[in-house]
């Protein structure tokens, strides 16, 4: 699945054709990103305030996703969004969701917070349940309905299953919970809590990051990798001291030395 953002429908048509050609299984349009640079482009969560443009973007993406095989060979197109821009308003949320449903994307993932709330407040899963009701009312007895996926504060697989059951959502998306816990989706708790295994995966992750983003290429600074250190190095004695040493590292070789020591 490839995820893209932007505010120009014509670019989405071209991008969808390219992504399909590259062999991706689907394309997700980000209409929920709260990043200021993205918002200034009229993209991400800014589209919540511009439903007509959002619809044009979805339709152009779907048109590109059918290229060249037509409807029977189309690539699934989904949307990720939020429950509002500055605040949640039940009527406005309903209008926004229906605008998306009118374009019949394969799925809509709803981050149960507003743009303004970022990830700073508890996710409102009651609104996910409301979204499912709106979707069911919109499509009626039609069998091929847009899937509704919930997102926000999911810490493990069991919680995801419970939220899906409680709200009637077709699925659940989890993001931050996988940081430092690559075993999340395999439900293998024993490996995830084994310190030696956990730190060996931290090192593997660091080496892979550096391989994909070599220092000489300047694609990404090593500091980007450091945001993962806290997730791996936590929940055990001396974790804070280890994190301090890891944050001072400038490359994978230095990380390896710290962990070996």
N, C-alpha and C positions, 0 to 999 in steps of 0.2 A: 504494500500500500504506500503510495506517495502522497504527501500532503503539500499543498501549495497555498499561497495567499496573493492577493492583488486586488485591483479595482477596475481593470480594463477587460471587459468581456471578450474582445477580440484576441487578447493574449491567452485567455483560458482555452479558447478553441485550439489554438496552435499548441499550447502546452499539453492538452489532453491527447492530441494526436501523437506527440512525441513520447509521452509517458506510456501510452499503449504500445507504441512501437518498441519501447525499451523492455516490454514484457512484464510490467507491473500488474498486480491482480486487481488494483482499484485505485481511484483518485479521490482524496479527501480535500474539500475546500475549507480552509480555516476562516471562519467568520466569528471567532471568539477571542483572538489574540489581543491582549490589552497593552502590548508594547507601544510606547509613544511613537516610535519611528514608523511602525506599521499603521497606527491610527492616523498619522499625518498624511498618509497616502490614500486615505479613504478606504483602507482595507481592514482585515481582521474584524474586531468588534465594532468598528465604525459602520459596518454594513447593517448592523441592527437598526441604525437610524435611517437607512436607505434601502427599504425592502425592494423597490423596483429595480435598482441596480443589482441587488443580490439575486433577484430572479433572472435577470439577463445573464449574469455570470454562470448560474447553474445551467441554464438552457444551452448556452454556448459550450460549456464544458461537456454536457451530455452529447451535443452534436459532434464534438471532436472525439468523444469516446466511442462513437459508432464508426469512425473512419478506420479502415476502408470497407469493413464487412457489413455495415448496415445494422439494423436493430437487433438481428439475431446474434450478432457478434460483438455486442456492445460491452464496454468495460464499466463495472459499477462505479457510480459517482455518489459520494456521500458528503455531508456537511457537518462541521463541528461548530457549535455556537454556545452562547450563554443565555441566562434567563432575563437579561436586560442590560442596559448601558450604565447609567448612573444609579438607577434604582429598579426594583422589581415592581411592575404594575401588571396586575392580572389581565386587564383588557389589552394592554399593549403587547404583552407576551403572547396572548392568543392570536392577535393580528400578525405578529412576526412569525409565529410557528405556522400559521395557515398559509402565509405567503411562501414559506419554504415548501410546505406540503403540496401546494399547487403545482410545483415543478417536479414533483414525484422523484426525489433523489432516492437512492437505494436505502440509505440510512441517515438519521440525524442524531448526532451525539450531542447531548446537552450537559454542559458544565453547569452544575446547579448553584452558580454564583453570578453576580453581575460583573461587568467589566471593572467597575470602580472597586469592588470587593476583592479583586485579584484572587488570591488564595488565603486571605487573611481572616475569614470568618467560616464557620461550619457550613458545609454544603447543605442546601435545602432540598432534600430528596422528595418532600411532599409535592414539589413542583414537577418533578419527573413523573410522578403518578398522574398529575394533572395533564401533562403533555401526552401521556398515553391515552387518556380519555379524549382529548382534543383530536388526536390522530384517528382513533376509532370512530368518532362522530363524523370526521371528514370523509373517511373512506367507506363507511357503512359496511355492507356485506362483501365488499371487494376482497378477494383473497390475496392479491398481490399488493400489500401495504408497505409503506415506508417503515423501516425498522426504527424504533426509538431506543437509544442507548443512553444510560446514565453515567455521569462522571463526577467525582468529587469525594475525597476522604476515604477511598477504599484502601484498606490496609492488607487484606489477604483474600484468598479465593472464597473462603467460607462467608465472609462479609459480603462479597460480591454476589454470591448466590442468594443470600438473605435479602439484599436490597432489590435484586431483580424480582424475587418472589413478592416482596411487599408492595412494589410499585407497579408490577406488571410489565416492566421494561423488557425488551427483547434481548438485552445484553448490557454489559457494564464495561466501561473503559477505566483502566487504572494507569496512573502516570508515575508520580513521585514514589509510590510504594516499592517500585522495582529498583530504585537507587540503592546500591549496596546489597541488594537481595535478588540476584539473577535467578534464584530458585523459586521465586514467587509463583510463577505459572505452572511449575511442575509439582507444587505442593510438597516439596522435599525439605521439611523443616530441619531435620537432623543435620544435613549438610550446611544449611544456611546459618546455623548457630555454632558450627565448629570453627573455632578461631583460626586454627592453622589453615583450614580449607578456605575460609573467608579471605584471609590476607593473601593467600596464593592467587586467588581470583582477582584481588585488587591489583596485584603485580601483573597478571596476565592482561587485564583491562588496560593498565597503563602502557604496557609494551605495544598492545594493538593500537591504542590511541596514537602513540608516537610513530608507529609504522604507517598508519593512514595519513597522519599529519606530521611529516618529517620537519624538524626544526629549520632545515635549510630552505624548505619550500615556502615557509611563512604563511601556510594556509590557515593555521590556528595556533594561537599561543598555548604553551603548556599549561598556563593558568586555567584554561577551560576544563582540563582534566581534574583540577584540584577540587572542584565542587563535589566530586564523588567521594573524596577522601573521608569526609565526615560521616557519610552513610556507611562506609565499610568499617571505619575505625570508631566504633561506638559500642556501648553496652558491656564493657569489660574493664577491669582495673588498669590504670595507666593509659586508657584510650586517649585522654586529652593530651598527655605528654607525647604520645605517638603522632597525633594529628599535628601538633606544633612542628614536629620534625619533618613530617611529610609536606606540610605547607611551605617549608623552606627549600624543598627540592626543586631543581630546575629541569630535570629530565628523568627518564625511566631508570637509568643506571643509578642515579642517586636514591631513587625510591627503593630499588632493589637492595642497596647497601643498608638503608635504614631498616627495612623489614628483616634482613638477615641478622642484623645486630640485635 
